[in-house]
Structure formats: C-alpha cells, structure tokens
Amino acid sequence: MLNQKSIIELTKDEDIDNYYLLLKKYEIRLNKNNKEYVYCEFADKKSSIIGNFWNNFDKDEILALNPGDVVFLRGKIIEFNNSLQINITKMIKAISVSSDEFIEKSQRPLDEMLAELKAFYNSMNNIFLKKLLDKILFNNESNFNKYIKTPAGKSWHHAYISGLLEHTLEIIKICDLSCTFHKEINRDLLITGAILHDFGKIYEISSDPGFEYTDEGKLIGHIVISAMEIEKIINGIDDFPKELRDQIIHLILSHQGKLEHASPVIPKTLEAITLYHADELSAKMNAYKNAILNNTVTNKWTKRIPLAETELFVPDNDYNFDIDENNDSLLDNNTIKSSTIQPELGFEN
C-alpha cells in the first residue's frame, strides 16, 4: 500500500515528488500564446484533482499514456479559482504501482448485497417478470458478473466498483417501502423496474480504471440499451403479456423523469413516478455525501458543486440528542413515551 498523502490532504504551495495518482483523462491544449500544454485529471480512491503540465514535456511520452494508467508525478500544489491544482514538472507512467490502489469500491460487503438482491427476487410472485430477470440477469453469467461490478456513474454518484448494485438496492428499498403505504402500486413490476432501470450501464460504462464511457454507451446510452435488451428477452418468453411489456419498458424509458434529463418519456404510471423519485433520492444523497467528503469545507460550507448547482452546508454536529432515562425534560407533556405504545402496534415495551 502506498504511503502518501491523499488528494484531500494536499495543501497550497506544497511541493510533491514521488507522488502517484490515477490518470483519468488528459488533453493536449493550446494556451493563450498558442503554445501546447497538457491538461490532466487525476484521482485517488476518494477525490480528484486537476493538473497542468505547462513546459518541457515529451509529447511522445504523453501520447503513450492512457486513461486508467497510474502515473508518477512531481510538481507543486497551487490554488486557482478557489480550487487546488497541480503544476506538473514531471509525469511518467508508473510500472510498479497497481491501479487497484486508486480504484474505489463499495463500502458494503458484496456477499451482503447479493443476499439482499436474492431476497427481493425471491419475494416476487409474477412468473413473467421473474422469467425476464432470470434470462437477462440471474441466469446470464456474463451479464450478472458485469452487473455486480459496474459503477453506477463515472463521477457524480456511486462512482465505484459495485456502485450500480449498491444504488439499485437503495432504490429497491425505497420502492418497497412505498408499496407498504401505497397499496395500489404493482410491487413486482416496480421491483423489476428498480433492478433493471440502469441495466444498460453494464454496456455503457467500463469498470476498468477511469470508468470510461464505451463507444456503445456514448452512441446509444444506457436507457435505450436497457429498453432494447429487455424487449429482446421479452420477445423470447412465450405469452408474455403485451401490457406488462409496455409497462416495464415505460419504467426504463421514464426513470430519469424529464425529457431534458434524457428520458424519452416522462413517468405516467404510479410505478414510474415512484421509481423516478427513488432513483433521484438514492443518486443525490450519495452524490451530496461524496461532495461533502471530497471538498474543502470553509466556515461550514463547501465550494459550489456545479452538478448540484449550489454549495452545501456542513454543520458542526450531528444533532443526535439522546434522552436521559432519568431526565425526561426534553419530552413535553404532549409527547408519547415509547413505553406507552401498545405491543399490538408492532413496538416493544
């Protein structure tokens, strides 16, 4: 394991040497004087940083690099537009350091997530939807292995190995909870839509270092890929009801909620509107948490997060006030103490 500071720990005016990062992207650009320089984006497991190689670089060496390579860096940390950057004086491919050092994985144990996914599948009753899930995922070893490894995004949310699986389980749980107080929802249909809503990302995003978009992903996109693959599988299932087919494909096409968010249709069923909001909640909570962790907090505020279109407030404490059993002063006279709730309502004394 590398013994070096993380990106978050770097400080302004700090010199770096023998410093290793994952190269996510680079471009050879022209400055205002029409002179070439190298723009770079680097990452470690928790954060990212921009770097610029202004002078004295070997263009052939640079062009030999690929996104996902680990690079050796020398340079100086500067501040530009309230963000730290690296002024690079040396950058070469590192041979002895594995990219695994820089690839973030889900913090949740994989076995635990797989057990949860299996339990939700086993709780379903609709034979046609279970056949669809079997053929496209659970009995398809190639698809399944990709599904449990693929990140849910390149950078915004759940952008780590097994991120798609973690994101999907969060959505399933939100949807399942909604079904408990909205009995009109078709639970099996909604759970199927949750499992498959981002299925196309196994083709859209590479799980190799850098999490680059594939050619297929750029040309078609995960929503259309998902719909195409689902329809293909459904066509091979005898007597699959047409209305059920239309509804599951509608869930896929509408799950991003708005036309301007790349959904070709807006949600038009109870299941679709539930899936859309569950997806939004899971994605934004994860993205906002990561934004707080990966950004410098000044006077309780992060810098402006472009995709969130705002800065985020970070309080000093967690407001976790426990009630002292011997002092109920925090309970007013109108508050029902837990000991008075009857066992038949599902609460223990």
Helices and strands as residue ranges (DSSP letters): G 7-9, E 15-30, E 36-43, E 48-53, H 59-63, E 70-80, E 83-93, G 99-102, H 110-122, H 127-133, I 134-138, H 141-147, H 163-181, H 187-196, H 201-204, H 215-219, H 222-234, H 242-254, G 259-261, H 270-294, G 338-340, G 343-345
